[in-house]
Structures are given as C-alpha cells and as structure tokens.
Amino acid sequence: MDGERMGGEHGDARLAGRLRELTGGRFAVAAAVVGPGGATLASVGAGLGADYEIGSVSKGVTGLLYAEALRRGEVTARTALGELLPLADAPAGGVTLGALATHRSGLPRLPGSARPWRRTYALWRHGTNPYGESVAELLDQARAVRLRSPRPRYSNLGFELLGHALAVAAGTSYERLVADRLSTPLGLDPFYLPAGPDGLRPGALTGTTRRGRPREPWTGEALGPAGGIRAGIGAMARLTGALLDGTAPGIAALDPVLPFTTGTRIGAAWITLGVGKLTVTLHNGGTGGFRSWLGLDRASGTGAVVLAATTASVDRHGFALLMEAGGAKPR
C-alpha cells in the first residue's frame, strides 16, 4: 500500500458514514477499502486501534502459511498428519495436508468427543467460549474421530490440525509461525492469538449478540489456526494490501484449485466465486460475538475488509464496499 488515509480517531469520514448507513450504528464496526492508491480506514463505535476476533478468516491465514510451507519445501500436499503429529495410529493420521487445506479431509466440523451440542447450548444460554483446548487436548479428540467420505466438507477441526502440523514442520508453535512469517514481516499490529482471556490486549473489544448481549472471548491454543486470531482494522488493511500486490507469504493460497460448494472454487482455504461481473476471492468469519469479511477483486487490485463486534452478518456489507470500490453497483 502506498499509504493509509485516516482523517481522525475514527478514520475517513465518508467511509464512516457509509458504515453507519450499512449497519445503523448498532454495534462497533470497522472497515477498510484497499486499492492501488492505498487504504481508506474507518471505525464506528470504537477507535481505530481496537481489535476484533476475525474468526474463520484465521483459516485464510493458515492457508497462506500452508502455501508458504509448500514453497519452502517443509511439507508437500501429500504429507500426512501422522508424519507431523502423534496421530499415526488414528484414522486422522492418514489425512493429507492438501486434503485439509481444501476441506476434503473427511474430518467432521468438530470432533464428537468435544460434545458440540452441549457447547452450542452453553454458548447460546450463557455466552461461554465453546473452545479453549490445548493442543494436547485437541490431539486426544482427533484420535477418537472417525473419517467420513472425502467430499467437500467444511471442518474447523481440520484447520486446527493443519495449522499445528505446519508449526511442527517449521519447528515452532502456531503462534510463533504466524508472527515470524506473516505479522512481523508485513507489520501487522495488532494481530495476535490469545491462549486465554488474560492474553487479551487493552484494545480488545467485547463481542455481542444481535441484541447486544456480551459474549466471552473465543480464546484457546488449539483454536488458533481455525478461528483464534484477533486483529485491528489497520492490520487487516495491510494484510489485504499484501494479498493484492503479491507480497504476502504463501500468496498461491488464493489461487483456486478445486470445486467447493455450488458456484465456488477453493484454494488453500480461500474461496473464489463470481459476483456480477467480478471474480471475488474471500473468506468470512464468525465467533460467539463477532463477524468478519475479507474480499478481493484481484483483477482490479481492490479489496475490502469489515470487522464487527456483533453476531449479525457483515457479508453483504463487505460485498457492497468491494463492488463500490471496483466501480460496480451492488446487487
């Protein structure tokens, strides 16, 4: 990016006004529109330095780290989980990293031993964090998992295992892998993975439901590669710029290699689809109290990011900002 236009504490006034139009000012929200000339940032309901849970956009980060590990020769698409993690005697140990990166592993969304229904109820009733396991606890859960057919099936468990396997291949932790290969080289700050509530930084926002009820932060060592990253809008704007200009490590992750859901294709986590005349590469995210969206129009070199402290979807707002930035009219 050539520069960031921030006209005050809450950034660009025009973009801030657009956010108020889109969201009605009901919750804290920040956005960035990135193009060849730089990035425009704005925030409503919180300062520009606030950080949000980016949810499953973390999978896009893990996809970048996977593609970078391939480039470095640390792993191949055929490397099995059991070669890196102590899962050799479990069905999950035979799953390849390439299958994990494209959601074709046969692994479920969550392990059955994690009691997802009980966790979902606790989240809905009390706003509690349904995650929080250590890597050792994650591996215990993975050993008990039965594989299904290797068709496209979105899996949080799969991306948790993929990220931690990549860290082992690099001789480090996932948290350090993110810092060493992505956030530090690209100057992303804040951009971090709290292992527990005490790891939250002073700018960390509290997520809320659509009705404004607070939710516990989603923290946990195991969760990181699938949904545990927190970031500020400035850091996400810089990441978007690096994805657009090709300077982000693992940029090949954006290139679609296989069909995914109807009308979409998938690279390493990143989804590509047609929206009007645009081809959009994106990932979105959601946690107990946050929503996020990052989309790229690679042909025009433009991108948009929306981060919100609410469970109300921001996908259509992200698409609208991206299409406006590229000169197209939103549907």
Secondary structure, DSSP 8 states (H G I E B T S, - for coil): ---EE--STTB-HHHHHHHHHHHTT-S-EEEEEEETTEEEEEEESS-TT-EEE-TTHHHHHHHHHHHHHHHHTS--TT-BGGGTSS-TTSGGGG-BHHHHHTT-S---SS-GGG-HHHHHHHHHHH---S----HHHHHHHHHT------S----HHHHHHHHHHHHHHTTS-HHHHHIIIIIHHHT--SEE--SSGGG--TTB---B-TT--B------TTTHHHH--EEEHHHHHHHHHHHHHT-STTGGGGS--EE-STTEEESSS-EEEEETTEEEEEEEEE-SS-EEEEEEETTTTEEEEEEESSSS--HHHHHHHHHHHTT----
